[in-house]
Structures are given as structure tokens and as C-alpha cells.
Amino acid sequence: MSYQSTSSVEQSQASNPSLGQTLFHHILIKKKVYNLDRCFCKSQSSGNACSFICQNNPLNNWIAMTSNELSAELDSYQKLLGTDKSNAARSSSEKLAKFINSSPLVDWSVKQLLARTSSSPFLQYGVLCHESPATEYPIKPILLNTNVPWSAFLCGSQGSGKSHTLSCMLENCLLRHEAVGRNPNPLAGIVFHYDSSQTSGVCEAAYLSSKVKTRVLVSKSSYKKLRSQYLNMASKVNGNLTVEQLEIHPSHLDTARVKTLMAVGTDTDMPLYMHTILKILRDMAIESGGEDRFDYRVFKNKLTKQGFMEKQTPAVKMRLDLLESFLDVTANTKTRDLLKGESGVLTIIDLTDPVIDADTACVLFDICLSIFMSQTRRGTIVALDEAHNYMSESSSAAGQFTGRLLKTVREQRHQGARVVIATQEPTINTALLDLCSITMVHRCTSPAWFAVLKKHVAGLHMQQTDNESEQDGSDTPGANERGNEIFRQIVQLKLGESLLFCPMAAVGFDERGELQRMNHRFMKVKTRDRVTNDGGVSKLAGDGY
């Protein structure tokens, strides 16, 4: 057997064009190039290529060996690719369990199958709703999977039942009650509430105190008034509720949070004194070596020594007064931390106060959410009640708070967070609609709201025909008959009913018995009754106020 060096091959190619056209005749094996134009078989005349099927060709052994190795290597990958036949039954069971663990909502029929076929039981869930109208008895519920992170957007007109749905979700996450479901590991909950008109009374979520330990944190300036209202409500429902002043510990502060509280933005037209404050914060961050230690006393001393101009001093003092009105400068290590979540405990931040505007409320909500998430070492549920009262697209503070929420939603799997936003107006920030895994549209009568929902909810967008209004510039629900029909359904929804959109929901099985997700479809559902007291009933003319 002879072989040629690479240079010999090149010379041969130059003198023999047919060899240059068939480079596959030169195969590199063990750093040797075999010329297949030279015969390896004694039965063939020299100069004729030896056939690959010739038994005397040594390449046959190599090809067979390589084929066996490749086959074995391919088989070794099958387990990762989910086609390992030896573990088919186990793979099917694991696949079903993974399917459930990625589903925010699970139909009762799917739970039944999981209980029969899987070694990984569906352990933590709560009844949320059922298909409406119910066509069989007993009614088969749709379960909220509280074991996995998810996010929900609830919208609808006043009195349509969205706050009721929010309260049911809170019950599922916080309450251990067999009538609701199974909850071996209750979450830690936080609800944000603000009412600029001060006419809505207490936060409706506070009625959970009839069965859930609840603490309400309010501003110092509204403490007496709100404490009286909340304790009066709690006495009527035999609630386990406390009301305390919202105070931020100095240990909670870091450079980013002080920037937020001092309203230090990134605008190019930021006042000169704000640039000075930003420089002080930057210098302190450098001195700490990038660690999140922040000494408020040092910060205040640096501001005092800065020597602001006479016109700047009142503005700086106003910023400090706002910060200190919610800062417990005397706090020590023994002071109880009210912004640390506890299992099965609901914390309500109610900043309803005549001296607090919506922007200030958003700034404080932003800080409180950041602190709560950073130091709560268990799964959480974060809820915004009547979000339209304080979130506006035109507000920079609301925009920053929205950014915090969006970050929480995007990282919900890593933070173990469930986020629920209840609002009358789906237009508050459409980015929230884009990211939420569950959307429940309660009764509303605004074509403008429906137009927004069509653009940001997959189930509504996919219902449109190919000749949808994007071609003719129209943006009304009457652009096609299908859109008209869906809007008609929304307008006619009864109290507690909603259209449910949840692409990842596990809703049943197809004709082949394969598990099926909701995908781009939707269903009409009715939210269950509450097991805690309902505080959302309308006040009638004959009722006492």
C-alpha cells in the first residue's frame, strides 16, 4: 500500500484533471492520504480504482468502525432529545409534570390525568374560576397554579369584578383552606393601593384579614384617619389586622434608592443642585468600593457642607423632608422590619393621603417593592389594586415604577414572583399587557380600550381576519364581524365573568390524547366566590356610610 504526501497529491492533480475533479478519492486516515486511483486488490489491474465494496479494501473496516461509533454516539443523545425508548414511560410522566409546571392555569381534567399517571403530583394550586355557562355538574374548575411564577393583567369597568378576581388570586396564594385548594407553602404577599380622591375607603384586599394575617402600612400624616377606618372594617369581619406607619430603615437605603427618593433623574435639563446631589452619591459609592452600604448621616452632612445657593436651598430641603418623612433615622437592629415578607402574611402599602400625589406614591411604591423583593426569602405575590389611580404614561415616576414591575415580571422565574395588576384602564402601560401570562378582560364598554387590547393580547389579535383594519387605517372593533362579536361578548359580560386569555394554560386533550394548551384561543369564565369577606359590594341609597 502506498500513500502520497499532500504535495504529491497537488502535483498529481495538476497532471491528471480527473483526479482533481474527484477529491473524495483522497481520504485522510491517521494522517495519511490514500490515493484510491491505485488498486489495493490483487484481483484488479493497477491503475483502476479499488471499489469501496471490495473486501480487500482496508477502508471498509474503517468505514464500518466509523459507522458503529456514530450510531452509538447518536444513541447516547436520545435521552436528552426525549426519544430514549428504554425510558418511554418515565419520559411521558416527566413530560406531563413539566407541562404542568409551566402552566399558570390547569383544567381539572388535566389534574385528574396527572394524578393517575405521574409520580410528580400537582401539589400547590387554588380554584380560580370555571367555564361559563357551566354545562355539567359537578362543575369542573380551572385551577391557578400557585407553585410556579406567573403574571396576570385584570381589566374592566368599575363594578365588573376585577378586584374580586384579584382577591381570589390572593386567597389562593396566601390562604390554607381546603375549600380553595392545596397550599402547603403559602406565599408572602404585598399589595399597593392609592386613591387621590380618598373616597374609595379601605383597600378591598384588606378584607382578606378575616382569614389571613394582614398588616397595613400608611403615611404618618394619614395614620390616625386610616388606622380608624381599617380597624373599624376589621372589627366587622373579625379580622386579624394591624395598621402601622410606613418607615424605611436606613439599612434599606443604597445609592439607587436614595436617587429615587431624591427624584434624581437622568434628564439633561436636571437642575444644577440635582447634579451636585448626584455627584455626592457617586463619590459615596466610590468610597464604599461599590458595596451597597449607605450612611444617611454622612450623606446629609455632605449636603450641609456643600453650601447651596440661596435659591437652591429650599428645593434641597424639600427633597430631604420628603425622604425623612418616610425614613426611620433612629432605627436599630432590634427595630422590626415591616417590609420583610412572611409566609401567609399580606402586607398592604396604602398611601392614600391628601399631601401625597400620585408621583410621590409611585416613587415610594418603587422603593418598597425593591426592598420587599430583595429581602423576602420565599415565593411572593405582588398586586396593584386600582392601578389606574396612580399609574400614568405621562408621569416619569410612574414610568420608573412600571420599569420596576416589568423587571419583576421578566425575572419572575428567578425571583419566584407572581404579579397581578388590576385596573379599569388597559392603556396605563401596554408593555405590562405584552408580558403578562394571564389576561382576564371583565365587562367594559369602551371601543378605545378594546382597540388597545386587540393590539397586545394574542388571543384577540389572532381572531382578526386577513383584511383587518391595519390595511385601511381603521382601529375600531367594527373593522370585521369577528371583532364585533368579541366586543359584543365583553359588553354583555355579567358580574364576575371575564374572557380569559392564557396561551400557556393546560386546558385538555386533543383527538390523539395529547395535552393541549389554550394558545391563541380564549374562553368565557366566571370567577369563584370568595372564602374571605367581600368588601367590593356597591353601596346603595339605604346603606349606612
MONORTA-V763558 format. One record per pair of residues at least 6 apart in sequence whose C-alpha atoms are under 6 Angstrom apart, sorted by the first residue. I is the first residue (numbers start at 1). J is the second residue. If there is no record, write none. Layout:
BEGIN
i=I j=J
i=I j=J
END
This chain:
BEGIN
i=3 j=33
i=3 j=34
i=13 j=19
i=13 j=20
i=25 j=36
i=26 j=33
i=26 j=34
i=26 j=35
i=27 j=33
i=27 j=34
i=36 j=49
i=37 j=48
i=37 j=49
i=38 j=47
i=38 j=49
i=39 j=46
i=39 j=48
i=39 j=49
i=39 j=50
i=40 j=57
i=41 j=56
i=78 j=84
i=93 j=118
i=103 j=504
i=103 j=505
i=104 j=145
i=104 j=505
i=105 j=143
i=105 j=144
i=105 j=145
i=105 j=505
i=106 j=142
i=106 j=143
i=106 j=505
i=106 j=506
i=107 j=142
i=107 j=507
i=108 j=140
i=108 j=141
i=108 j=142
i=110 j=508
i=124 j=146
i=124 j=147
i=124 j=182
i=124 j=183
i=125 j=144
i=125 j=145
i=125 j=146
i=125 j=181
i=125 j=182
i=126 j=143
i=126 j=144
i=126 j=172
i=126 j=180
i=126 j=181
i=127 j=143
i=127 j=180
i=127 j=181
i=128 j=143
i=128 j=144
i=128 j=527
i=128 j=528
i=129 j=141
i=129 j=142
i=129 j=526
i=129 j=527
i=129 j=528
i=130 j=141
i=130 j=142
i=130 j=525
i=130 j=526
i=131 j=524
i=131 j=525
i=132 j=524
i=132 j=525
i=132 j=526
i=146 j=173
i=149 j=412
i=149 j=413
i=149 j=416
i=149 j=417
i=149 j=418
i=150 j=418
i=151 j=418
i=151 j=419
i=151 j=420
i=151 j=436
i=151 j=437
i=152 j=420
i=152 j=436
i=152 j=438
i=152 j=439
i=153 j=420
i=153 j=421
i=153 j=439
i=154 j=162
i=154 j=421
i=154 j=422
i=154 j=440
i=155 j=422
i=155 j=423
i=155 j=424
i=155 j=441
i=155 j=442
i=156 j=424
i=156 j=442
i=156 j=443
i=156 j=444
i=157 j=424
i=157 j=444
i=160 j=442
i=160 j=443
i=160 j=495
i=161 j=495
i=161 j=496
i=167 j=205
i=173 j=186
i=173 j=187
i=174 j=186
i=174 j=187
i=174 j=344
i=176 j=183
i=186 j=343
i=186 j=344
i=187 j=343
i=187 j=344
i=187 j=379
i=187 j=380
i=188 j=341
i=188 j=342
i=188 j=343
i=188 j=344
i=188 j=345
i=188 j=380
i=189 j=346
i=189 j=380
i=189 j=381
i=190 j=346
i=190 j=347
i=190 j=348
i=190 j=382
i=191 j=348
i=191 j=383
i=191 j=384
i=192 j=349
i=192 j=384
i=193 j=350
i=193 j=385
i=194 j=350
i=194 j=351
i=194 j=352
i=195 j=352
i=204 j=535
i=207 j=533
i=208 j=532
i=209 j=239
i=209 j=240
i=209 j=241
i=210 j=237
i=210 j=238
i=210 j=239
i=210 j=532
i=213 j=240
i=213 j=345
i=214 j=241
i=214 j=345
i=214 j=346
i=214 j=347
i=215 j=241
i=215 j=242
i=215 j=243
i=215 j=347
i=216 j=243
i=216 j=347
i=216 j=348
i=217 j=243
i=217 j=244
i=217 j=245
i=217 j=246
i=217 j=349
i=218 j=245
i=218 j=246
i=218 j=350
i=218 j=351
i=219 j=245
i=219 j=246
i=220 j=245
i=222 j=353
i=227 j=243
i=247 j=326
i=247 j=327
i=247 j=328
i=248 j=326
i=248 j=327
i=248 j=328
i=249 j=328
i=254 j=292
i=254 j=294
i=262 j=319
i=339 j=372
i=340 j=372
i=340 j=375
i=340 j=376
i=341 j=376
i=358 j=390
i=359 j=397
i=362 j=397
i=362 j=398
i=362 j=401
i=363 j=397
i=366 j=401
i=379 j=416
i=379 j=417
i=380 j=417
i=381 j=417
i=381 j=418
i=381 j=419
i=382 j=419
i=383 j=419
i=383 j=420
i=383 j=421
i=384 j=421
i=384 j=422
i=385 j=422
i=386 j=422
i=386 j=423
i=387 j=423
i=388 j=423
i=391 j=398
i=392 j=398
i=392 j=428
i=434 j=456
i=437 j=502
i=438 j=501
i=438 j=502
i=439 j=501
i=440 j=498
i=440 j=499
i=440 j=500
i=441 j=498
i=441 j=499
i=442 j=498
i=443 j=490
i=443 j=491
i=443 j=493
i=444 j=491
i=445 j=491
i=454 j=460
i=454 j=461
i=458 j=520
i=459 j=520
i=459 j=521
i=469 j=479
i=477 j=483
i=477 j=484
i=478 j=484
i=496 j=526
i=496 j=527
i=497 j=525
i=497 j=526
i=498 j=524
i=498 j=525
i=499 j=523
i=499 j=524
i=500 j=522
i=500 j=523
i=501 j=522
i=503 j=518
i=503 j=519
i=503 j=520
i=504 j=517
i=505 j=517
i=505 j=518
i=506 j=517
i=507 j=516
i=507 j=517
i=508 j=515
i=508 j=516
i=509 j=515
i=509 j=516
END
